[in-house]
Amino acid sequence: MSHHEHLEAVRAGELGSLHSWELVTGVDGPGTRLTVFLAGCPLRCQFCHNPDTFYSAKGEPVLLADLVARLRRYRGVFRATHGGLTISGGEPLLQPAFTGRLLRAAKELGIHTCVDTSGYLGANATDAMLDDLDLVLLDIKSGLPDTYREVTGRELEPTLRFSRRLAEHGVETWVRFVCVPGLTDAPDNVAAVADHVAGLSTVTRVEVLPFHQMGRDKWETLGVDYPLADTPPAPPELVERVREQFRARGLQTY
């Protein structure tokens, strides 16, 4: 297609930028999921394990119709496992038209829907998109604004605003928090996340994810300095202390 046709297809949500997709069980939501990783993200998280998703232009063009056809093929698997579609990234709300069209198509097929997002671009999510969401995996990188800025290069408030909107809209939410030694693990930072999350009526689960070094090779392959090259993996006792801070607020935590 011509450049003009390409732009029109993107605006209409008929064409997206895809990093990859995979069929997974036990992560990215309940049951077996078709997880679609879209390319492009406005955050630059120091602990990102998929830095190859930073730029939309480096993704592969994908037609909405092709992904919908794939969803249709896996409907039996989704029914048998109580699974569904998860749109991840990168940041799916960087491609709101495509994400919205894919969610709508999934709901028309009777498929459970989920978006994995930082919430930073939550303003891009229309009410119609929220209506088509069964679950949001909300990655809250930090509870203190200064730490959030250090971790991501961005501001915290848009994520907090989006989390409140999810609660007001009645969208079930699982919160994810990455425990990074010396960066996000300070008790006051964890407490700030836990206090905020405890006030959100639709949060049913908190997942504390231990920092690991499995993404290090990707940073090196891209020729980008990896800021956490010397940071050790989060030890079990530290992760458990963080989990207990969430549990102390009455939150179901894993």
Secondary structure, 3 states (H helix, E strand, C coil): CCHHHHHHHHHCCCEEEEEEEEEEECCCCCCEEEEEEECCCCCCCCCCCCHHHCCHHHCEEEEHHHHHHHHHHCHHHHHHHCCEEEEECCCHHHCHHHHHHHHHHHHHCCCEEEEEECCCCHHHCCHHHHHCCCEEEEECCCCCHHHHHHHHCCCCHHHHHHHHHHHHHCCEEEEEEEECCCCCCCHHHHHHHHHHHHCCCCEEEEEEEECCCCCHHHHHHHCCCCCCCCCCCCCHHHHHHHHHHHHCCCCCEC
